[in-house]
Amino acid sequence: MNCIGMLEYKSISAGVESCDAALKAANVSLLYSMPVCAGKYIILFRGEVGDVKSSVETAKEVASELLIDSIVIPNLHEDVFPALTASTELPKVEAVGVVESFSIAASIIAADAALKAADIRMIEIRIAKGLGGKSFFTFTGEVGAVRESEKVAVEYLQEEGFLVYSMVLPNPHPELAENLY
């Protein structure tokens, strides 16, 4: 179950209707179904690749004229899922990286690439809600690993044209570190 499907609609009611159809179409587990800034609606679920593809295709058919984007992302790093639901447990925050994106899907893909690039731990992947449609992710690890992961994520987001900003804090203040998760 390391695959996710995501759909983004320009209508809240179309998103709700499409989510119901997606969940009924195949064996997938819902991660998010919610309105986000700018009056859009996102659906995010996980499952086996075939089930996720089937659910995405079904949801796309329901309100195709109101669909903004959809994506299926297979073979995600296992740390993506707790980071998406803000349930990551970290023993210690070392250096911190933050990468901000204009795209929800691109942010998830960049976070996955960052996790695969170096030995880091994802703190959180925050998608669109209360962010004007933007997304960001935070991660921690040794300074060199955080810098390498940030570089990989930034390269991807720049190629796609979705990078807002990124940075690495080598030694965050303890109070800031505590508030990151």
Secondary structure, DSSP 8 states (H G I E B T S, - for coil): --EEEEEEES-HHHHHHHHHHHHHHSSEEEEEEEEEGGGEEEEEEEE-HHHHHHHHHHHHHHTGGGEEEEEEE-S--TTHHHHHTT----S---EEEEEEES-HHHHHHHHHHHHHHSSEEEEEEEESTTTTT-EEEEEEE-HHHHHHHHHHHHHHHHHHT-EEEEEEESS--HHHHHTT-
